[in-house]
Amino acid sequence: HKTLPSVVPMLFYHGNRSPYPFSLCWLDEFADPVMARKLYATAFPLVDITVVPDDEIMRHRRVALLELIQKHIRQRDLMGLVEQLVALLVKGYANDTQLQSLFNYMMHTGDAARFNTFIRQVAMRIPQHKEKIMTIAERLRQEGHRNGLQQGKQEGQRLAALRIARSMLNDGFDRDTVLRVTGLAPADLASESH
């Protein structure tokens, strides 16, 4: 999406007092309406991480890991970030949950083919956290494997339903019966007929 949709604030009222006794301006409902008007009637604050130098990001402590990865995630090779990431991890700026979220983000958004090498390089440089990092990486791999198996199973079931539908249609069953029996959506049959 290039633009935000218009959102119309609407309150459905069915209170004891009638008619509705309060302001119809939604900004008046904030604890500080003056501040709310300033906040929502002006340009929003922007943190453009793409222009922040890495050295400055490294001083952001707890958010530095996330900022650094978000800034560089579209790079083909994240191996150049290993030393910076290790420096932040050694300082203890991330707990297990944050690490798992970070690695999960990297695995799903970055270059997954190089993810294992990247994790191994990080783990080798932080022996005291190696086991924890490898455990998190293994957990993410298993989760990905389970998701892949589930998607494969669902696709197999869908293909079987399409074969059955094709056979039923060839045998003269009407379209509504085929949809009801196979559980397919009308769009599935439409795409199958093209």
CORCOR-V621403 format. One record per run of one state. SS is the DSSP state (helix for helix, strand for strand, loop for the rest). FROM is the first residue (numbers start at 1). TO is the last residue. Records with the same first field share a line. If there is no record, write none. Layout:
SS = FROM-TO + FROM-TO
This chain:
loop = 1-25 + 30-32 + 41-48 + 52-53 + 73-77 + 91-95 + 110-111 + 126-126 + 171-174 + 183-185 + 194-194
helix = 26-29 + 33-40 + 49-51 + 54-72 + 78-90 + 96-109 + 112-125 + 127-170 + 175-182 + 186-193
